[in-house]
């Protein structure tokens, strides 16, 4: 099996590698003058950070040897924006991309009025309120990021662009999200090499070459996925034969090569309401189960992990720092078959044995409605088919919190998550996870497992529920709510093109 060599100078760096900066500012622009916008984007392409430049910078930064910190930049364009600069998008068969997010709000589970207009959106209801261009700016300090953003804003104005939206996200201490749970722990590994040098992989490989799983996983719990799931022009994932490269994505649209689709969702979080729910349901479960259940334990059932990141499947009674702090253990679990013993190469070159872990197919530790189980059923068969298809639905998530930590004052404060995810099919990736799994009480496992109580949406006046079951499948207790604590407030669907595409606009 030969993995493809990625065109590192063509692919924008935030997709396959991720900026991983302390701050991330999003700037949404509207275009007014086609020729000036094209010329500006072409000139900007020389400043856009590629996979190669981001990868090199992250290596330097990891060694603490950055003398002059950089601000990183990527660009994404909406379907309306592509049309504005003269790009033919008629060959793209993806309804989510070809319309503003508000057009599909009801399909996504977002609240709408009698005319199907979203009620909570602050951007993305129509094309007029959707950015034509989305600038993604990453920096390690607020001052650097803000200064560079101001320079870009000024240059965009000279090119006839007007500012529609701007927001800065900032990592919270411990890399948690606003509800207090460590975030961004589980990501698939992208196949592909960065050069012709042997073993120069984009995703580092930690399994010993002699381990039988070394061709399937980069490390325990991190399956390898063909890059065409995230970047156009490369082999895609085949569910039944994961070692074989599938057909390249985007074969009918060569101008999309080395580009990615980007889903942006602005998700407001009501921390007070979520914490109140946990307190209420701790009393409900304590009475139903006949034993004390804390609010922390309720949150763990809802998320599928403790706040420190320990998966409840591996740490069913309390957080386990030995697991949460170990990259080789924190994702080493599977629901249907469990995980086999694996050998990983240690820092001293000797093999370290990671023990096998048991399954949880009856949801005795991680409930069916647990967020991490709903959006990533791993080795389980699902409503979408065989277990291997799960990998074809995964996205590369690059989200970051916005707003101050809770609480900051007695006044209501807008805080939440700037959800960003790269893929090559909104229909087969984002929409499956968002609409068919998170908002569906009977999927993905077809067991009436309940809603995703963390981020799932429900129509006005209806309840979301999750049921704990015994080994025979009988209900033990049910937690229920009509409240929402994650409120989608808009966003958009974008295309992050190759560097050459931007350069060719001149």
C-alpha positions, 0 to 999 in steps of 0.5 A: 500500500502506497500513500499519496504524496500531498501537494504541500504548497498547494493545500491551505494549512488550516485544513489537514494540519490545523493552525493550533494557535491561541487565537483565531479570528474570523473575518467575513467580507462581501465583494462589490467589484469583481476585478479588484477582488480577483486581483486582491485575492491573487496578491493575497495568495502569496501570504496564504499559509500552505500545509507545508508552511503551517507544518514547518511552523508548528514543528519549530513552535513545538520545540520552543524555538520560535524567535519571531512568532507568525500570524497564519492566514487562510481563505475560504469562499462561499458559492455566492462568492465564487460566482461573484469572481466568475467561477462556475459552480454548476458542476458541484452537486451539494445543496448545502454548499449551493445555498446560504445556511439559512435556506437549510436551517430546518433541515439542520434542526435549527429553530425557524418561524412559520416562513422557515426563516431561522429565528436565532441567526446573526449571520447566514440567513440569506446570501446578503448576510453570508460572507462571500469571503471568510478570512481565517487568521491564527495567532499566538497572542491577541495583540499580534492577531488583532494587528494583522487583522486590522491590516487585512481589513484595510487592504480588503477595503481598498479592494472594494470589500466590505466587512460583514462579520468579525469574531475572535475565538480564544483557547480556554485554559486546559483547552476546554469548551465553555461547559468545562469539558476538554475538547478536540481530543479525538481526531482521525489521522490523515493518510499521505506523505509530505515528501518523497522521503521514506516515512515522511508522513503527515500524521505521525505513526506511533505503532510498532511496524510489527504490530498487525494494526500498524497499517490501520492506526497511527496510534491507539484510537486514531484510525488512518483515513485516506485524504480524499475525505478532506481534500479534493483530488486524492483517494477516498475511504472505502468502507469495506477495504480501508487499506485500498485507496478509493476513487479520487474526490472531485474528479468532475471539477479539476479546479477544486483539486487541493481544496476543501469544503469548510462548514462554519457554525456559530454555536452559542452556549448557555452555560447556566442553563446546562449546569442547571439541567445537570443539577436537576437530573442528578436528583432524577437519576439518584431517585430512579437508580437508588444511588447518589448520582452527582451533577458531574456524573450526569455531565459525563453520561451526556458527553461520554467523557469526564471533564478532564477527557477520560472516556467513561468507557475506560473510566466508568466511576471517576476521572483517571489522570493516567488515561486523560494525560496519555495520548496512547490511552485517551482514545483507545476504546471501541464499542462493538469489539473493544480494542486489541493489544497494541505495541507502540514505539516509546521515547527510548525506541523500545516497544510499549504494550497498550493493553486490550480494552473491552467492548461496550456494545450494550452501552453499560458504560457509555450510554447510547445517547452519549455525545461522543458515541452519537457522532462517532460510533467507531466500530459499531454497525449503524443506520448507514451500513457496515462499521467501516463506513463510520470513517467516511463520515468523519470531518477534521474539526478546527473549532475554538471557543469565543466569548469570556469564560463563565461566569464573568458578570451577572449580565448575560454574555454571548459565549460559545464555539466557532465550529469549523470542520473540513471535508469533501462532502457536506451531504455525506459528512457534515449532514450525516453527523448533524441531521441524521445522528445528533438530532435523531433519537433512533440513530446511529445504532437503531436502538432508540438510544435517544437524542444527543443531549449535549448539542442535539436540537429539538422542535419548539415545545418538544422534549429531548430524552436519553435512556439508560438501559440494563443488559437486557435493554430494559429502561433503567432511567430516563433524563429529559428536557425541552431546553437547549443550551447549544443554540446555532446562530448561523454560519455558512458553507465555504470552499477553501481553494488551493493556493494556485486557484487564488493565484490564477485570479489575477 
